[in-house]
């Protein structure tokens, strides 16, 4: 059940996504948010999809915000752990319950244990969207790029398409597309509304973009 903050965030993100599509009418609530996500995927390359999401994420920041953040909060254990706590507190509306846990981070040549990982118990977005491509193109890859490019904070996201969980590891660099298991992810059998079930990899995940 969404509280007032969740409803506000859903409405805000849906409005920003609708502006990318030139739409004014769409279903209210989380269903409308997911419908707009699917529309962004249709007829767009993976790169175009990520650009659309990047524009929405950038709209959350004040002018010059990323540069000030990088200057004030260079990569450190504190900044990674703070972002993990902020993510857990601020994005439950998007993905459901989360918990902060330890992860191994290589920092300044040393391997350290930081409490900078966020485990999503069962991703609400993936469950509702029912599409591996939406998870990868509209969430995993643009979010990783956003934190690395805007804030200088490495982030690796590891979605689990079996139990719909996900781990976000702040301070850990993202895998290249070729190394990432998502590159071989099949469609959701009998569930994916975007492409033919069973295709491997999911045709909505574009390795060349």
Secondary structure, 3 states (H helix, E strand, C coil): CCCHHHHHHHHHHHHHHHHHHCCCCCCCHHHHHHHHHHHHHCCCCHHHHHHHHHHHHHCCCCCCHHHHHHHHCCCCHHHHHHHHHHHHHHCHHHHCCEEEEEEEEEECCEEEEEEEEEEECCCHHHHHHCCHHHHHHHHHHHHHHHHHHHHCCCEEEEECCCCCCEEEEECCCCCCCCCCHHHHCECCCCCCCCCCCCCECCCCCCCCC
